[in-house]
Amino acid sequence: MLMIRPGIELIAVAFALLKIGAVPILIDPGMGLNTLLQCVAESEPTAFIGIPLAHGIRIIFRKPFKTVRRFVTVGKRLFWHGATLDELQNYHRGKFEPAPTTYKSEGAIAFTSGSTGMPKGVVYTHGNFHAQIDIIRNQMHIEEGEVHLAGIYIFALFNPAFGVTTVIPDMNPAKTAKLNPSAFVESIQTHGVTVSFGSPTIWKIVGRYCLKHGITLPSLRHIFMLGAPVPPSLVKDFSLILPNGQVFTPFGATEALPITTISGDEILSETAKLSEDGKGMCVGKSLTGLEVRIISISDAPILKWHESLSLGVGKIGEIVVKGGVVTTTYVNRPQQTALAKIPDVDGMWHRMGDVGYMDEKGQIWMCGRKSHRVETSNGMMLPVPCEAIFNCHPHVARTALVGIGEPGKQRPVLIVEPSHAKVDQTQLRLALLKLGSNHEHTRAIRDILFHPAFPVDVRHNAKIQREKLAVWATRRLSRAINSTTYL
């Protein structure tokens, strides 16, 4: 179990563990104490490497850590036993023989963000890592000698394999919405950063700052925006900021990453208008070596893959993927594994939990999470296509479509986060209803609520937690006197 802040120690320890054949366990510390402790208990660590604060948690809450037998402190050891990382430092430069791992050997356990439920521990093999390295190097074109500003710090763990320099930004990875853009931009300028991975939340903040101050970032060759749907307007902003580079928007999940990518040029020239008209978010074609299909939407397990599951062009369903980057199991979660995986004769398909379709060019269009679909008496409504219609309004920061009531008879409700606190909500509501009435797929939305700040996931601060908003909306609607008096 690694509980180390992003930095040199985290990268060094992670690689040391991989070289000796140990399995690092990675959990986002900002997910909340109870969730964190459950993840620890499920992963059953036998060794614990952490900062003093993490050891304090381990000592106070002993039960989840009952399997731990070895302890290492990164920093000052206080009243507990075990070695410190400084005591284990060895500056000997002699030859080191790595453990004889194979492609099937367990490499690491990485927990999902938990944006749609309790986080799950994804078991990575060394084969998964090899496949990811091959794709990132050869298809995403990360080259030796580049300088990477790690807006999503987990990607920094790949850098030593590429010969890439890592710059750790001065930010709290659990609170990226509070990023100081001037410090982030200064890091890019000072270190000649050529590549950066980050969530749309990070790049919205940085983009606004750069446009406001007339700043361009000529050293950046490629920015990867991922973790949540990327609005075309954000891609357009960076076309003004990057004179020598461009944006890419990879698509994937902790269980299978990356599976597609698309460039900013393609978005602006080919797909942006369609996205803004509610056709979904284009995430590009599958990367070489991976297979992507669309299957019918179902919440039940699928015991075996057969090609008849695959839907035709333009048919909306769940996105599934097979290939080297696809993991095969969750740690100690057999039921969730059965729901997310489809065995095949030559591999394993992963059900992404995202709904979308494939166009005639083979491009994938993402329309939202399967668990966020709204099942009304008149049919299914999906978040991304519906919200795109309303997100274009200048007084809207973002929106969230939720369903109230029993599936099949749900009432669609649009929740709006205004762009600023002084927005006239009555006028904005009327304007949004008019916008919705102009499109067939949003015409059924008659209920609009306003929320000051959406709950989002810890990892990216970008994935809207619609389950929580649905509960909030249910309470608000139950108190409303009539359909026009919402606050």
Long-range contacts (C-beta under 8 A, 24 or more apart in sequence): 1-25, 1-27, 1-40, 1-43, 1-45, 1-47, 1-48, 1-49, 1-50, 1-68, 2-26, 2-49, 2-50, 3-27, 3-29, 3-48, 3-49, 3-50, 3-51, 3-54, 4-49, 4-50, 4-51, 4-74, 5-51, 6-150, 6-153, 6-156, 6-168, 6-173, 7-168, 9-74, 9-85, 10-153, 10-156, 10-157, 11-156, 11-157, 11-159, 11-160, 11-166, 13-49, 13-74, 13-85, 14-108, 14-157, 15-157, 15-160, 18-98, 18-107, 18-108, 18-126, 19-96, 19-98, 19-99, 20-98, 20-99, 21-98, 21-99, 21-100, 21-101, 21-105, 22-47, 23-106, 23-107, 23-108, 23-109, 24-108, 24-109, 25-108, 25-109, 25-111, 25-121, 26-108, 26-109, 26-110, 26-111, 26-154, 27-111, 27-119, 28-111, 28-113, 28-114, 28-119, 28-173, 28-174, 28-458, 28-459, 29-54, 29-174, 30-173, 30-174, 30-175, 30-458, 31-113, 31-114, 31-119, 31-458, 33-57, 33-61, 35-114, 35-118, 35-119, 37-61, 37-64, 38-64, 38-118, 39-111, 39-119, 39-121, 40-64, 40-65, 42-121, 42-331, 42-332, 42-333, 43-109, 43-111, 43-121, 43-331, 43-332, 44-332, 46-70, 47-71, 47-72, 48-72, 49-74, 49-85, 50-74, 51-75, 52-76, 52-77, 52-78, 55-80, 101-126, 102-126, 102-127, 103-127, 103-130, 109-331, 110-154, 110-254, 111-254, 112-253, 112-254, 112-255, 113-254, 113-457, 113-458, 113-459, 113-460, 113-463, 114-457, 114-458, 115-456, 115-457, 115-459, 115-463, 115-465, 116-353, 116-369, 116-371, 116-372, 116-465, 116-467, 117-371, 117-467, 120-330, 120-331, 120-333, 120-336, 121-330, 121-331, 121-332, 121-333, 122-254, 122-255, 122-327, 122-330, 122-331, 123-327, 123-328, 123-329, 123-330, 123-331, 124-327, 125-327, 125-328, 127-324, 128-324, 128-325, 128-326, 128-327, 130-324, 131-289, 131-323, 131-324, 131-325, 132-158, 132-257, 132-258, 132-324, 132-325, 133-158, 133-161, 133-162, 134-289, 134-324, 135-258, 135-287, 135-288, 135-289, 135-325, 136-162, 136-258, 137-162, 139-261, 139-287, 139-288, 140-222, 140-224, 140-248, 140-250, 140-258, 140-261, 141-222, 142-195, 146-194, 146-195, 146-221, 147-191, 147-192, 147-193, 147-194, 147-195, 147-219, 148-193, 148-194, 148-195, 148-196, 148-197, 149-184, 149-187, 149-188, 149-191, 149-193, 149-195, 149-196, 150-196, 150-197, 151-176, 151-184, 151-196, 151-197, 151-198, 151-199, 151-202, 152-197, 152-198, 152-199, 152-226, 152-227, 152-459, 152-460, 155-197, 164-195, 165-191, 167-191, 167-193, 173-459, 174-458, 175-461, 176-201, 176-202, 176-460, 176-461, 177-201, 177-205, 177-456, 177-461, 179-205, 179-206, 181-205, 181-206, 181-208, 181-209, 181-210, 182-209, 185-209, 185-210, 185-215, 185-217, 188-217, 188-219, 188-220, 189-217, 189-219, 192-219, 193-217, 193-219, 193-220, 194-219, 194-220, 194-221, 194-222, 194-245, 195-220, 195-221, 195-222, 195-223, 195-224, 196-220, 196-223, 196-224, 197-224, 197-226, 198-223, 198-224, 198-225, 199-225, 199-226, 199-227, 199-228, 199-459, 199-460, 199-461, 199-462, 200-225, 200-227, 200-228, 200-229, 200-230, 200-231, 200-234, 200-460, 200-462, 201-228, 201-456, 201-460, 201-461, 201-462, 203-234, 203-238, 204-234, 207-234, 207-237, 207-238, 207-241, 208-237, 210-241, 211-237, 211-240, 211-241, 215-241, 216-240, 216-241, 216-242, 216-243, 217-241, 217-242, 217-245, 218-242, 218-243, 218-244, 219-244, 220-244, 220-245, 221-245, 222-246, 222-247, 222-248, 223-247, 223-248, 224-248, 224-249, 224-250, 225-249, 226-250, 226-251, 226-252, 226-258, 227-459, 227-460, 227-462, 227-463, 228-460, 228-462, 228-463, 228-464, 229-281, 229-366, 229-384, 230-281, 231-275, 231-388, 231-391, 232-267, 232-268, 232-271, 232-272, 232-275, 232-276, 235-264, 235-267, 235-268, 235-272, 236-268, 236-272, 238-264, 239-264, 239-268, 249-283, 249-284, 250-283, 251-283, 251-284, 251-364, 251-366, 252-325, 253-350, 253-352, 253-353, 253-354, 255-326, 255-327, 255-340, 255-350, 256-321, 256-323, 256-325, 256-326, 256-327, 256-350, 256-352, 257-325, 258-287, 258-325, 259-286, 259-287, 259-290, 259-292, 259-321, 259-323, 259-325, 259-352, 260-284, 260-285, 260-286, 260-287, 260-292, 260-364, 261-287, 262-363, 271-363, 275-388, 276-388, 276-392, 277-388, 277-389, 277-439, 278-385, 278-386, 278-388, 278-389, 278-439, 278-441, 278-442, 279-365, 279-385, 280-356, 280-357, 280-365, 280-366, 280-367, 280-382, 280-384, 280-385, 281-365, 281-366, 281-367, 281-384, 281-388, 282-359, 282-363, 282-364, 282-365, 282-366, 283-356, 283-363, 283-364, 283-365, 283-366, 284-363, 284-364, 285-361, 285-362, 285-363, 285-364, 286-321, 286-362, 286-364, 289-323, 289-324, 290-321, 290-322, 290-323, 290-324, 290-325, 290-326, 291-321, 291-322, 291-323, 292-319, 292-320, 292-321, 292-358, 292-364, 293-319, 293-320, 293-321, 293-349, 293-358, 294-318, 294-319, 294-320, 294-356, 294-357, 294-358, 295-320, 295-351, 297-355, 297-370, 297-373, 297-380, 299-339, 299-370, 300-339, 301-338, 301-339, 302-342, 302-351, 303-342, 303-343, 304-342, 304-343, 304-344, 305-342, 305-343, 305-344, 305-345, 305-349, 309-342, 311-357, 313-357, 313-358, 313-359, 313-360, 314-357, 314-358, 314-359, 314-360, 315-357, 316-355, 316-356, 316-357, 316-367, 316-380, 316-382, 317-355, 317-356, 317-357, 318-351, 318-352, 318-353, 318-354, 318-355, 318-370, 319-351, 319-352, 319-354, 319-355, 319-356, 319-364, 319-366, 320-349, 320-350, 320-351, 320-352, 321-349, 321-350, 321-352, 322-347, 322-348, 322-349, 322-350, 323-347, 326-350, 355-382, 369-466, 371-467, 372-401, 372-402, 372-466, 373-403, 374-401, 374-402, 374-403, 374-410, 374-412, 375-403, 375-407, 375-408, 375-409, 375-410, 376-403, 376-408, 376-409, 376-410, 376-411, 376-412, 376-444, 377-408, 377-409, 378-444, 381-412, 381-441, 381-444, 383-466, 385-441, 386-412, 386-414, 386-441, 386-442, 386-445, 387-414, 389-435, 389-436, 389-438, 389-439, 389-442, 390-414, 390-416, 390-432, 390-435, 390-436, 390-442, 392-435, 393-428, 393-431, 393-432, 393-435, 394-419, 395-419, 395-420, 395-423, 395-428, 395-431, 396-428, 396-432, 398-454, 398-464, 400-454, 400-464, 400-466, 400-469, 401-445, 401-466, 402-466, 402-469, 402-470, 402-473, 403-470, 404-470, 404-473, 404-474, 404-477, 411-447, 411-477, 412-444, 412-445, 412-447, 413-445, 413-447, 413-448, 413-449, 413-470, 413-473, 413-477, 414-445, 414-447, 414-448, 414-449, 415-448, 415-449, 415-450, 415-451, 415-454, 415-469, 415-472, 415-473, 416-448, 416-449, 416-450, 416-451, 417-450, 417-451, 417-452, 417-453, 417-454, 418-450, 418-452, 421-452, 425-450, 425-487, 429-486, 446-483, 447-477, 447-483, 447-486, 448-486, 449-473, 449-476, 449-477, 449-486, 449-487, 450-486, 450-487
